[in-house]
């Protein structure tokens, strides 16, 4: 791990990265939402070389933010200058990836390769579709990171009336986090009415938890 990453990890504040070509450009909600700009000192005229050059920075940034948040949602957007020689026009254009969810078990190398391939594919499509535009220089990459909080199992939630009347969904009224266990119990030991936990054999006796 690079020295600035060690300092960052010690502070526990992913928003403070401002070194080695990584710059915080915006953040909100105590850095649960943040955008970083990644660039190099070299001039790059092809995307593959650019992505290979910044790979270490992106992976280290991801590791630090994951240690802070455990799970994150990430997308990237690359910016580059294109020229239309027939009209002597120069414009900055960008290409972005879809969101990817990362957690502490994610193989970051694999995800990075997927994101790179998706973005590079977009750039190739653009040049084929919009004939005449030529890549002049790859400028920088922006990494947008959101803390990801997946929905966990919860207690009973009343069904909408149009679903409830179909009688096709098991929805036992319970006050704990074992909705699935109660659903299994209700299938094995059906109740004639009052579909609450008191109408069934206890889930621990039926399912062992």
N, C-alpha and C positions, 0 to 999 in steps of 0.2 A: 504494500500500500504506500502511495506517495506521502511525502511529509505533510502537505496541506490537507490531505484526506485524514491523516492521523489527528491533526489538530482539530479538524472539523468533528470527527467522531468523538473526541474527548469532550468537546463542548456540547455535543448532542443537538446541534442546530444546523440542519441541512441547508437552511436558507443562506448561510454565511459563506458559501463557496464563492470566491471572487479571485481565483488564481488558476494558473496553468491553462488559460484559454477557456475557462468556464465562468460565466458571468450571470448573476441573478438579474433578471429584467423585470419581474413582477412577482408578488406573492400576496396571499390573503389567508385569513383564518389561521394565524400562527403557523404559516407555511404548510398547511394541509393542502393548499393549492399553490403551485409555484411554476414559473417558467424560467428556463435557463438558456443562455445562448452559448454555443460552443463553436470556437473558431481556431484557426491556426495562423502562424506567421507566414507560412508558405502560400504561394499562389497555386490553386488547383484548377486544372482544366478538364478533369474527368471525375465522375462521382465515385467510382470504385476506390481510387486512390485516396480521395477525401475521406470516405467512410473508414477505410483501413487506418488512416492517420489518427482519427479521433476516437477509434474504438475503445482504447484503454480509458480515456476520460469518461466516456459514456458509461462504461461498465462500473467504474469506480464510483461515479455519481449515483448510479442505481443502487449499488451496495450500501452506500451511506444512507440514502433516503429510506431504503428498506429496513435498515436497522432502527431507524427512527419511527417508522409507521407500520412495519410488518407486512403490509400489503398496499400496493399502489396501482393506479391506472395511468398508463403512459402512452403518449403518441409523440411523433417527431415530425418536424417540417423543415425541409431544406430550402435554402434561398440561393439563387444564382442569377448572374447577369447573362442575358441573351442579346444577340444583335440580329437585326434584320437588315442585311447589307444592301438589299435592293432599294430600301427606303432610308438607309442611314439612320436607323432607329435602334436605341438601346433601352432595354427594360429589365427590371428585376422581377423574376417569376419564382413561384414557390410550389412545392409538391409535398403532400403530407401523407402520413400513414393512418391506419385505423387505430383505435385504442387497444392496448394490450394490458391485461391484468397480470401483475407480477407479485409473487410472494417469496418468502425466504427459501422455498424449495425450487424456485424457477431456475432453469438452466439459462442464464443470461446470454451466453454465447449464441445459443440457438435462437433466442428471441431477437437478438441484435441482427443476426444473419437474415431472419425473416423480414424485419423492418427495412433493412437495407435493400433487399431484393424487391420488396413492394414499391419503395420509393424510386429506385433505379428503373424499374419497369414503367412507372408513370412518366419519367423523363424521356424514355425511349418512345413511348406512345405519343408524347407531345411533339417530339421532333418529326415523327412520321406524319402525324395528323396536320400540324401547322408547318407545312413546307416553307423553308426559307429562314427559319430561326436557327441560329447557331449558338452553341454554348460558348460564352466568353470566359467566365470564371465562376467557380463555386464559392460562395461567400461565407456562409455559416449555417449551422443547424440549430434549431430551437427545440428544446425538450420540454414538453408540458406534462406536469406530474400532479395527480390528484390522489390524496389519501383514499384508499378503497376500504369501505366497510361493508362486507357482504351481509345480506340478510341471514340471520341465524334462525334456528328453530324457536318457536315461541308457543304460547298457550293458545287457547281456543279463540277463534275469530268467527263471528257469525257470518254465514254465507249470504250473498245477495239473494233476494227472494226468488228471482227467476231461475237460479241454480238450485236453491233449496227445494223448490216445488218439483223438480225433475226426479228427486229421490235417487240420484245416481252418484252422490258423493258421500263418502264416510266422513263425518265431522262430529266426533264425540266431544261433548262439553267437558273440558278438563281445566284444571288450574295449575298445571305444571308444564314442563318442557318436553313431555313424552307423548306428543300427538301421534307419532307413528306407532308407538307401542299400544296406545289405546285403540288405534284403528285396527291393528292385528287382533287385539283382544275382542273387539266388537265383531270381527268376522268369524272368530272361532266360537264365541259365546254370545250369540245375538240376543238382544233385548226386544221385548214386544213394543215397549214405548219408553218414554223418558230417556233419551239417548245421552245420559250423563254418566260420569265415572261410577257413581253409586249403583248403577244398574248392571254392572259387569263384575266378573271375577277380577280381582286386583291385577294390574299389569305385571307386578313382580312375580305373582304365582303363575301367570300364563307365559310371560316372555322372559323372565329372569332379570328384568331391570325396571 
